[in-house]
Amino acid sequence: MYARVAESIPLPRVVLLWVGPQPSPTVACQILSVIGIALSMSSSFGKKLELLSGWSLLRKHLPAIWDEELHRAAVELLLRPAAGSTVGRTTSQSIRCSQILPIILMALRNGLLVCCDKRVLGMLCPRPCWLVD
């Protein structure tokens, strides 16, 4: 089924169209799922997405809408389960898509900056830190 879809439409371009100007976290999770399927079916999909500046587009839009569901989808895309892995048994995993790692790190950076800004502005502590006795 994937081969038919990939032959009939330029899948990397369609994925980038789905990103749009401001995707929702649910749509972003679905985009990452499609990218994961495409990467497992085609060894050239990641390179095609890179040639279209798709990874930089995702790095630009995804950190702003980052949530727990999107984080789970990104880590799922990053790691490939080991062959023969079962639920409840710890196995090693390997990297499937290293291009998603800068997006995850950028989202974590944005989250830390938001947390630090709140602390600096006094939203988390009742008085500014420099006025502490």
N, C-alpha and C positions, 0 to 999 in steps of 0.2 A: 504494500500500500504506500509506504514512504517513497519508494522509487517512482511510482506513478505521479505522486504529488510533486516531487522534486524535478521530474522531467517537464511537467506542465507549467509550473510557475517558478520564478526565481525566489526560492525560499528565504535566503538571507535578506533580500530586499523587503519581502513581506513581513518578516520578523521586525525589521526596523520601522516599517509603517505602523505596526501594532504598538510600538513604543509611544509614538505620538508626542505631542508637546508636554503632556502631564499625565502619565499613566497612573492607574490606581494600583495599590499593592497586589490585588487579586490578578489583574491583567499582567503585571510584572512577573508574578509567580508562574502564570501560564506561559509567558514568553520564555522564561528560564526552562520550563519543562520541554517546550518545543525545541529549544537549543540543545538540551540534553539528548533528546531523541535523535535529532539531526547529527549530533556529534557521534553518537553510537552507530549510526547507519552510514555516515559518510566521513571519511578521513579528511576531506577537503573543506568541509563546512566552516570550521573555525578560521581557516585562512581566508575564505570568501568573506566572512563576516568582518575580519580584520581589514581586508582591502576596502571595504565599504565604510570604514571607521565606526563599525558597529559597537566594538568594545568601548571605545571612548564615548560614544553616545550613551551607552548603558551606564558608564562611570559618571556621566554628567547627571542623568535623570534618576537613577535608582537610589542613591544615598538619601535624597530628599524625602522619599516615601518609605524608607526602610521600616519594617516592623518584624515581629517574630516569625510570621509566616514566610515572608520574603527571605529572611535570614536562613530558615530551614531549607527553602528551595535553592538558595545560593550554595549552601554547604553541600547539599545533595548533588548539585552540578559539579562542585569542586572535587568531591571524592567519588571514586569508583569502588563499589563494594567488592570485596575479594571473592574469587570464584568459590562456590560452594558454601557461602556464608549463610548462616541461619539466624533466626531471631533468638536472642537470649545467649548466644555464644559470641564471645569477643574474638574478632578476627582483624587482621591488618587490612588496611585500605590503601589504595594508591591514588595519585592525583589523576583525574580525568580531564579537567579543563583548568589549566593554570591561569587563563586569561580572566577568570572571575575573581581571583584573589585580590587584585588591586581595587575592585569594586567593593568587596567585603571590607577591606582595610579602610577605604574612604568612608564607608558608612559608619564604621566604628569610630573613626576620627571625628566625623560630624557629631555623633552622639556624645563623645567626650567633650567636644567644644561647647555643645549646648549645655551640658551639665556644668562645665567650668564657668560659662557665662552667667548661669543662674546663681552660682555660688558667689561670683565676683560682684554681681549686681545686688546681692543681699537677699535674693528670693528664698534661699534655703536656710540662711541664718538670720536671726532677728535684727542683729546690728552688723554693720560693716566690720570686717575682720580687723581693720586697723584701729578700731575704737574699743577693742576688747581690753579690759583692765588687766 
